[in-house]
Amino acid sequence: MDGARRAFFLVLGLMFAGLGVLGAFLPVMPTTIFLILAAACFARSSPRLDAWLMNQPQFGPTLRDWRQYGAISRRGKTFALGGMTLGYGIFLVGSRPQWWLALVVFAVIGLSALYVVSRPAPPA
C-alpha cells in the first residue's frame, strides 16, 4: 500500500479511536462501532496500533470476537438494542417528527437491530 493510503487510513483510524474513547464517556454515543472501524483502519495502516487496540483489556476481546467470528456477545446485543430503543425514544420525544420521518428512522433503526440480532454469539 502506498504512503498516501496508509496515512489516510492512519488518520481515519485515529479519528475513529478518538470517537470511540469519547463514546466511552458519553452515554448516548456508541463506543464499540468506532473502535471496530479504528481497528479496520489500523489493520491497513499501522500493525503496531492495531495490535495495541486488539490487546486492550477493556475492548480487545470484543474487537477480536468481531474480527474473527463477526460475533456480538449477548451482553453487547442487549446494550446495542437498548441504546437503539432509547435513541429512538429520545428522537420521538425531542423532535416530534412528522409521521413519515418517524417511520423512516424506525425502519433504519429496525434494520440495524435485525443485523445486530442476526450476528452469532462468540464461541465460549
C-alpha positions in Angstrom: 0.0 0.0 0.0 1.4 3.4 -0.9 2.2 6.0 1.7 -0.8 8.3 1.0 -3.3 5.4 1.5 -1.5 4.3 4.7 -1.6 7.9 6.0 -5.3 8.3 5.1 -6.2 5.1 7.0 -4.0 6.1 9.9 -5.7 9.5 10.3 -9.1 7.9 9.9 -8.2 5.2 12.5 -7.1 7.8 14.9 -10.3 9.8 14.4 -12.4 6.7 14.9 -10.4 5.7 18.0 -10.9 9.2 19.4 -14.7 9.0 18.8 -14.7 5.6 20.5 -12.9 7.0 23.6 -15.4 9.8 23.6 -18.2 7.3 23.4 -17.0 5.6 26.5 -17.8 8.7 28.5 -20.9 10.0 26.7 -24.0 7.8 27.3 -25.7 8.4 24.0 -22.7 7.9 21.8 -21.6 4.4 20.8 -18.1 3.1 21.6 -17.6 -0.3 20.0 -18.5 0.5 16.4 -16.0 3.3 16.4 -13.3 1.0 17.8 -14.2 -1.6 15.2 -13.8 1.0 12.5 -10.5 2.2 14.1 -9.2 -1.4 14.2 -10.1 -1.9 10.5 -8.2 1.3 9.6 -5.2 0.4 11.8 -5.0 -3.1 10.2 -4.4 -1.2 6.9 -2.0 1.4 8.2 -0.3 0.5 11.4 0.3 -3.0 12.7 1.6 -1.6 16.0 -1.6 0.4 16.7 -3.8 -2.5 15.5 -2.0 -4.8 18.0 -2.3 -2.2 20.7 -6.0 -1.9 20.2 -6.7 -5.6 19.9 -4.8 -6.2 23.1 -6.6 -3.6 25.2 -8.1 -5.4 28.3 -11.3 -3.5 28.1 -12.2 -3.6 24.4 -9.8 -6.2 22.9 -11.9 -9.3 23.4 -14.9 -7.7 21.8 -12.9 -6.5 18.9 -11.2 -9.9 18.4 -14.6 -11.7 18.5 -15.9 -9.3 15.8 -12.8 -9.7 13.7 -12.6 -13.5 13.9 -16.2 -14.5 14.0 -18.4 -11.5 13.2 -19.8 -12.2 16.7 -21.5 -10.0 19.2 -22.0 -11.2 22.8 -25.4 -11.4 24.4 -24.5 -8.5 26.7 -23.4 -6.5 23.7 -26.6 -7.2 21.8 -28.6 -6.2 24.9 -26.8 -2.9 25.2 -27.0 -2.2 21.5 -30.7 -2.9 21.3 -31.3 -0.9 24.5 -29.4 2.0 23.1 -31.3 1.9 19.8 -34.6 1.9 21.7 -33.5 4.7 23.9 -32.2 6.7 21.0 -35.4 6.3 19.1 -37.5 7.3 22.1 -35.4 10.4 22.6 -35.7 11.2 18.9 -39.5 10.9 19.1 -40.0 13.0 22.2 -37.3 15.5 21.5 -38.1 16.3 17.9 -41.7 15.3 17.4 -41.1 14.4 13.8 -43.7 14.1 11.1 -45.1 10.6 10.8 -43.1 9.8 7.6 -39.8 10.8 9.2 -40.6 8.8 12.3 -41.3 5.8 10.1 -38.1 6.2 8.1 -36.0 6.5 11.2 -37.8 3.5 12.7 -37.1 1.5 9.6 -33.3 2.3 9.6 -33.1 1.5 13.4 -35.2 -1.6 12.9 -32.9 -2.9 10.1 -29.9 -2.1 12.2 -31.4 -4.0 15.1 -32.1 -7.0 12.9 -28.5 -7.0 11.8 -27.3 -7.0 15.4 -29.6 -9.8 16.4 -28.6 -11.9 13.4 -24.9 -11.9 14.4 -23.7 -15.1 16.1 -22.5 -15.3 19.7 -18.8 -15.7 20.2 -17.6 -19.2 21.0 -17.4 -20.0 24.7 
